[in-house]
Amino acid sequence: MTDRRDQEPQPSLSVDDGQPIIRSRRGSRTKSAAFIRHEISSEAYHPDGSVEIETSPAVWTLAREGYSGGGRLDVWVYPDRNTALHDGAQLALECGLDEDPANVRLFKRKKYAEILERYEQERPDHILRVQASLFVYGD
């Protein structure tokens, strides 16, 4: 068994000539605009059966509590949910979940969310989570 506490694996984003490859949306004025998407920010279920859904600008993030101690929280921003889930699952495997062949099979079948759930079940004192982080605007 390998002691993984002194390693700091990082999620990976494809790079070309040392620069991240950023998938931009058509019409974006900046490269960072490709990361901002409208995600569901609230859902209201009314007695008449109707549902009111609001969306807000958000980015997809991967948050990980660092192993180095001190309560540090590392956060990476991704252009889409699937890329964040992939890198989160890969990071979970690098942090020890690859010792269970079932987790490796899940990764090969692209069941990334299931791997992250297993990580949090097996390590309840650590954080490794993908979620949409909504923009908050001041009044």
C-alpha positions in Angstrom: 0.0 0.0 0.0 1.3 3.4 -1.0 1.3 6.3 1.5 -0.4 9.0 -0.6 -0.5 11.7 2.0 2.6 13.5 0.8 1.4 13.6 -2.8 -0.7 16.5 -4.1 -2.4 15.1 -7.2 -4.0 17.9 -9.3 -6.8 17.7 -11.8 -5.7 17.9 -15.4 -6.9 20.1 -18.3 -5.7 19.5 -21.8 -2.8 21.7 -22.7 -1.3 22.8 -26.0 2.1 24.5 -25.9 1.8 25.0 -22.1 -1.6 26.7 -22.3 -4.9 25.2 -21.4 -7.2 24.4 -24.3 -10.3 26.3 -23.7 -13.5 25.4 -25.5 -15.1 28.7 -26.3 -18.7 29.3 -27.1 -19.5 31.1 -30.3 -19.8 34.8 -29.9 -17.8 34.9 -26.6 -15.8 38.1 -26.2 -13.3 36.5 -23.8 -11.9 33.0 -23.2 -13.4 33.0 -19.7 -16.9 33.4 -21.1 -16.8 29.8 -22.2 -16.8 28.8 -18.5 -19.9 30.8 -17.6 -23.2 29.1 -18.2 -26.8 29.5 -16.9 -27.6 26.8 -14.3 -30.7 26.2 -12.2 -30.5 28.4 -9.1 -33.9 27.8 -7.7 -37.0 25.6 -8.2 -40.4 26.5 -6.7 -43.1 23.9 -6.7 -46.6 25.5 -6.3 -49.8 23.8 -5.0 -51.4 24.0 -8.4 -48.7 21.7 -9.8 -46.7 24.3 -11.6 -43.0 24.7 -11.2 -41.1 27.9 -11.4 -37.4 27.6 -12.4 -34.9 30.4 -12.2 -31.4 30.2 -13.7 -28.3 32.3 -12.8 -24.9 32.6 -14.3 -22.5 29.9 -12.8 -19.3 28.1 -13.3 -18.6 24.4 -12.7 -16.1 23.8 -9.9 -14.2 20.9 -8.4 -13.5 21.5 -4.7 -11.0 19.4 -2.7 -9.9 19.7 0.8 -6.1 19.6 0.7 -4.3 16.7 2.4 -1.5 19.1 3.5 -3.5 20.1 6.5 -4.6 23.5 7.8 -8.1 23.2 6.3 -7.0 24.5 2.9 -9.7 24.1 0.2 -8.5 23.9 -3.4 -11.1 24.9 -6.1 -10.7 24.5 -9.8 -13.1 26.0 -12.4 -14.2 24.0 -15.5 -15.9 24.9 -18.7 -18.6 22.1 -18.2 -19.9 19.6 -15.7 -18.6 16.5 -17.5 -15.0 17.7 -17.6 -15.1 18.6 -13.9 -16.6 15.1 -13.0 -13.9 13.4 -15.1 -11.1 15.2 -13.4 -12.7 14.8 -10.0 -13.1 11.0 -10.5 -9.5 10.8 -11.8 -8.3 12.7 -8.7 -10.3 10.3 -6.4 -8.6 7.3 -8.0 -5.2 8.9 -7.6 -6.0 9.5 -3.9 -6.4 5.8 -3.3 -9.7 4.6 -4.7 -7.8 2.9 -7.6 -7.0 0.1 -5.1 -10.5 -1.2 -5.5 -11.0 -2.6 -9.0 -14.7 -1.8 -9.0 -13.8 1.9 -8.9 -11.4 1.5 -11.9 -14.3 -0.2 -13.8 -16.6 2.6 -13.0 -14.1 5.1 -14.4 -13.7 3.1 -17.6 -17.5 3.1 -17.9 -17.5 6.9 -17.4 -19.5 6.7 -14.1 -17.6 9.6 -12.6 -20.3 10.9 -10.3 -20.5 7.4 -8.7 -16.8 7.4 -8.0 -17.1 10.8 -6.3 -20.0 9.5 -4.1 -17.8 6.5 -3.1 -14.9 8.8 -2.2 -17.1 10.9 0.1 -18.6 7.7 1.7 -15.2 6.2 2.3 -13.6 9.4 3.4 -16.3 11.4 5.2 -13.7 13.8 6.7 -12.5 14.9 3.2 -14.2 17.0 0.5 -14.0 16.2 -3.2 -17.1 17.6 -4.9 -18.2 18.9 -8.2 -21.0 21.5 -8.2 -22.2 24.6 -10.0 -21.1 27.7 -8.2 -23.5 30.5 -8.8 -22.5 34.1 -9.2 -23.8 36.3 -6.4 -24.5 39.9 -7.2 -24.6 42.7 -4.6 -27.7 44.8 -4.1 
